[in-house]
């Protein structure tokens, strides 16, 4: 038992699985409402979906969260401004 291989050693529960496999799919237990992946122990920003199709964003990763918020604001603000201009022109 002393010359046990490194890959057969028991996994430390604190060590995330994705550290050993960056292409590992997202864990179902870390999905909020089945839509949003939130795993602070996962350093990856973009994670393969567990159904095998596409990728998802790790919302616990601050860089990715900022990117999503900025992208949403980049769409919402011009739409709101356009609605305000249209409303002012119709008065």
N, C-alpha and C positions, 0 to 999 in steps of 0.2 A: 503494500500500500504506500510505501514511502516514495516510490518512483511513479506516482500518479501523474498523468498528463495534465497540462494546464487547462485544456479545453474540457476535460471531464471533471474538473474541480467544481464543487458546489458553487452556485451563483450567489453572490452577496446580494441580499434583498435591497440594499441601498443603491446598488449599481444598476442604472437603467439598462434595459435590454438594447436600446437603440445605440448605445455606445459601441457595442460589438457589431451591430449591423445597421448602417445608416439607411438602408433601404427597407427596414422593417416597417410594416404598416402600423398605423396609429392604433392604440389600444381602445377598444370600445368603452371601457370604463372611464375614459377621460373625455368623452363627448358630453357636452352640455346640451340637453334637449335633442340629442341625436344629430345636431348640426354643427356645433362649434367645438373644435378640439382645444382643450385647455389642460396642458400638462407642464407644470413648472420644472419638472425633472428632465424634460426632453429639451436638449439645446437646439434642436433643429427648428428652423422657422417654417419650412414647408415640409409636410409629412405625407407620404403615400397613404391614400385611403385604405381602410381595411377590407373593402369590397373588391379591390384590385383595379378600380377605374378612377384615374385621376389623382389629384392631390388636394390637400387641405392646408389651411394655415393654423399654426399653433398660436392661439391667442394669448398664451402665457409668455410668449416671446415678445418683449417690448418693441423690438424693431418692427416685427410684423404687424403688431397692433397699431403702431403709429402709421404704417403704410396703409392699412385698411381705413383708418380714420381719415387720413389725408385724401385718399381716393374717394371716399364717400363725400367729403366736403367739397372736393373738386367737381363733383357732379351736382350736389344739392344746392350749393350757393348760386351757380349760374341759372339753375331752373327757378329758384326763388326770385332772383333779380328779374328774370324774364317775366314771371307772373306779376311782379309789382309794376313793371313797365307797362304791360298789357292792361292791367287794372287802371293805371293812371291815364292811359291813352283813351280808354272807353268812358271816362267821366267828362 
